[in-house]
Each structure stands twice: as C-alpha cells, then as structure tokens.
Amino acid sequence: MTLPEKWLPSYTYEDYVKWEGDWELIEGIPYAIASPLGKHQKILTLLLYLLTSQLRECPANCFAYPELDWIINEKTVVRPDISVTCYDVEDYIRSRPEIVFEIVSRSSFQKDEEIKFHLFERERVPYYVLVYPNIRKVRVYKLVNNKYQIFFDGDREEVEILINGKCRIRLKVETLWE
C-alpha cells in the first residue's frame, strides 16, 4: 500500500538551499548524495580531462562542468557527475545540458538508471551517459523523437558523440579503467 501524495512532504528550491550536506531534489523529494569513493573520483577526473581537452576545439563554446547543480524548476535540482553545456554558466546550470554523465555506484544505480533516466528524457537532454566502474562498461543513450534509445553499450570500443553537429567527443572506454 502506498501513502497518498497529500501526506508525503514536498520540498522546493527554497528549502533545498537551506539544507546541510549534499542533496538532490527531484519532484519535491529529497535524495541524499553519498560521498564518492576513490574509484568514482578517478573516473570523474579522467572523463573531465578527456572532455575538456576535446571541447577546447569546439566552435560551439561547450564546456564540461563537474558536480554542478542543474536547477530544472522550483521542485527539481540535480547534481550530475558531469554536465556538458554549450552556453556560459554563471552560478548554476539553468537550461538543459547537451550531455549528462553519471558514474553509477551500488548506492546510485536505481536513481541513475530509472529516476534520472526519465527526468533527463523528459527534459530532452540529447545524450545521457552511464559509466559503470564495477563492470567496466559504458552505456550511452541518445534522444530520438523525444525518447532515449541505446546509442552505445560496450566495454572496450570507442564511442563518438556529436554535439549540435559541431563538436565531437571520442571516448575510448578502456581508458577509463587504466
């Protein structure tokens, strides 16, 4: 039996900014963000280096932001591991990124694979990339006709993502585990 929605608390961005610790707010529901492990941070650093070096050549002013809040609306604020935008960001991301990367852990897999998958699909993020350190695999979803389709699912190959038809990102999957 589920509780009626009227009995469940619902929070807003105004509440969110007052909380201590690391949180995400999705449709008014708070989710604690677990402290990342070394393996997670190593992959995040490698990805960030790869993205930053490749995006320097991008004529569309794209940039990769690590762990920066994306304020979607008054009841939804997420903090992707990496967001790639093609516009200047002052304080927080306020418009849809071109790519969102999440490094999936045991504590985050349900949120990353289900909740954020549907949220990012609804917000029309062109690419959603899930990195699985424990099984050394990368899965890329591409938005096609407003629905995510698997674009890449592999553990050794190279995937190429084209942003706005102008900027290429090449990710050689096995380099993330070196």
N, C-alpha and C positions, 0 to 999 in steps of 0.2 A: 504494500500500500504506500502510495506517495502522499506527501503533505500537500495540501492546497497551496498554490503560489502565494495567496494573500497572507499566509503565516510565515513564509520564508522572508528573511531580511533581504533588502535590496539596497545596494550602495551606489554612490555616484563618484565622479571625479573629485568633487569637493571633499568627500570622505577620504578617498584614496590618498590625497596629498598629505593628509594628517597622520597616516599610518607609519609606524616604525618598521624597519626591516624591508625585505624585498617581496613585492606583491604584484600580481596582475589582477585586473578587474574585467570579468567577461560577462556581459549582460547583467551587471549588477551583483555578480557573485565573486567574492574574493578567492584567489588561489595563491597560496604561499609559493615562493620560488625557492627551491632548495639551493644550498651552497654548491657551486660547481666543484667537481673533482679535477685533479690534475690532468687526467686524460682528456676531459672535456675542454679545459682551457688550452691545452696544447693544440687540439684540433681547431679550436676557435682562432688561435693565433696563426696557425698555418693557413687557414681559409682566408683570414683577413689580409695576410701578406699577399697571397695569391690574387685576391680580388683587387686590392689596392694597386698592385703593380700592373695588372691588366687594365684597370679602369683609367689609369693615367693617360692612356692613348685614346680614350673615349671622347668623341667630339660632343657628346650629349650632356656633359657636366655630371656624370654619375659618380657616386661615392658610396663606400661601404661603411656603415655605422655599426659598431658592436654594442649590444645590450642597451639600446636607446629606446625609451618609451615611444610607442605609437599611440597617440590619443585618437581613437576612432570616433568616439562620441562620448556623451556625458556618462554613460554606463559601461564603457569598454575601453580599457587601456592595457595594451600588451607590451611585453619587452622581448622581442625576438633576439635570438643569439646574434644574428647579423641581418641588417636590412640594407638593401641597395636602393637608393633613390637617385633620380635624375633631376633633382632640383635642390636648391640650397636649403639646409635645415638650420634654423637658428637655435632653438632650445630643444624641441621635441619634434618628432615626426607627426604631421597632422594630415597628410594626404597619403594615399596608397603608395607603398614601395613597389618597385619593379620586381624584386626578388626578396623572399624571406627565407633565411636558413635557420633551421633548428637542429641542434645536436641532441639526439634522443637518448635519454637515460632510462633506467628502470623506474625512476620516480616521475618521469615526464611523458612516457610513451602514450598514455591514454589522452592526455591533453594535447600533445603534438599531433598524434595520428587521427584523432576524432574531433575534438573541440576546435582546435586551431585550423585544422583542415577545412572544416565547414565555414568557419569565420573568414578565413582568407579567401576561400572560394566566393563567399557572399560579397566580400569587399573587392573582388576582382583583381587580386594580386596575380600578375601574369605567370610567375613561377614560384612554386613552393618546394624547397629542397630539404629533405630529411636526411641527416647523416647519422648512421648507426655505428658507433665505435665498437660496441661489443661483438658485432658480427662483421665488422669491416665492410660496410655496404653503404651505398648512396642511392636514394630514390628521389627523382625529380618529377614533379607534377607540373603540367603546363595547362593553362586555362584555354579551353577550346569551346566556343559557344557557351560561355559562362559556366562551364563545368570542368573540373580537373580531370585530366587524363594522364596516365603514366607516360612520361616522355622518355625516362631513362630509369633503369633499375639494374644496378650492377656493382661488382666488387673489384674489378680490375681495369675496366675500359676507361675511355676518356669521353666526357660529355661536353658538348658545346652549347652554350646558351647565347642567344642573340637578343639583346635588349633594344627595343624600339627600332629594330632594323639597322642600328648604327654601331653598337658595341658588342664585341664578342668576349665571352668568358669561356676559357677552356679549363676544365677540371679533370686532371688525371687522378682517378680515385685512389690508387695505391699510394700516392704521395702523402695522403693524409695519415697514413699509418706508420710512416718512416720515422 
